[in-house]
């Protein structure tokens, strides 16, 4: 069977499982709507591994993210998310922006403008970096950054920086022909700039800005 077809057959159950597990956590363990939202956010970012493993066709690779956009838009604009306790429309916008970013990165990747490695780092920095920063910051972040428009905690931003660094460093060590010093430099640079962009970008638009900035930084230096 064509690997692209397999990718589609895996992508849709994958999305369903991520949402179903999020719902289960919400109802069984009474996690907050924000925690559920971030669980879905982190979960969806793992779709990129399916993109790398199965898709060789540009058009097929776009199907998953486009479906994610449609489903998340229905949850947000038709109020379907209220049944799940996700009734903050402004916060739910981020669930739409992230798959839009996936569409942009798929386009950049298949047009040869940004490498698969750079795109992967961008997606994972946003998925895991921002997702874990929000979860940990919400739980333990008592003191906020001294930046009026940021509204981010020190703990959350530190988590974002550490996770972003680890993702970038591990990916570059494994797949980029760079010296150790250059790998360390790029990893620190990506983590710091991604953290700053995440802190300063309002209205959930960091789901667009962070992965694109991280991917472009990696592309420039690698």
Protein Blocks (a to p, Z undefined) as FASTA:
>chain_A
ZZklmmmmmmmmmmmmmmmmmmmmmmmnopafklmmmmmmmmmmmmmmmmmmmmmbfklm
mmmmmmmmmmmmmmmmnommmmnopabfklmmmmmmmmmmmmmmmmmmmnopacfklmmm
mmmmmmmmmmmmmmmmmmmmmbccfbfklopafklmmmmmmmmmmmmmmmmmmmpccdfk
lmmmmmmmmmmmmmmmmmmpgghlmmmmmmmmmmmmmmmmZZ
